[in-house]
């Protein structure tokens, strides 16, 4: 089947897609967007989180046929050209990136949180990131990055 979808603001087309193929596979293998990571393929780790019609979803759980005519925004689509989104930049600045496998999903989850709650409390940050697993960090630098991004967006740093 052919899938036409808007990805990061651009209309894209993928051909010869199997109906049960995941959105994650289409993004990475057919459309050349490797930002979202393939870790558990069960929606448990959050590494493949993307926006689907502005709602964060685990792209490994979304069948490609479900995205026809819809809008997808990946971690690559958060940046504006060469300028990183404040959340992306904060992850870099705060040293919240280690192996990087969980980072795309964490960034999308944090981005969504800050769009909904501009100045979240620590409990709100933890809740928003609860669906994302990281095996490299103790999460403190990730929390620091979200706090920093919130301050940057609010013009407080």
C-alpha positions, 0 to 999 in steps of 0.5 A: 500500500502507499502511505501519504503522510505529513512528516515534520511539515512536509508531505511524504510518501512511502510505497510498498508498505505492509498494512501491519508495518509500524510507523516507526519502521516507515519513519526510519527505513522508508523515510530516512528519519532515524531519530526515533529509536527502535528499542522494545517494539512493545510501547514500554520504553518510549524511545520511539515517541513521536507526535501524531496529530500533536499527541505523543505516541509510541510509533512502534505501536501505530500501524502505518496504515493508520497515519494516512493523511495525518501529521507526524512530528519527529524529534528531527522536526522539533528543530528549526533548521540548524537551531535546536528547540530549547528542549533539545539544546537543554539536553545537550547543555545539561549533559542529559545525553549519554548513549542517546538511545532514549533521548529522542523519546525523552525530548519529545515527552519533555517538549509535550510537557512544556507545551502543556505546563510551561513551569512544571513542578518536579512531580509533573516532570517525573510523571511526564517522563514516566513512560521513558526508560533510560539505562545509562543515567540516574535521570537527574541530568534529564530532570535538570535538562527539563527544568533548564528548558522550562526556564529558557522558554520562560526567559528566566535563565 
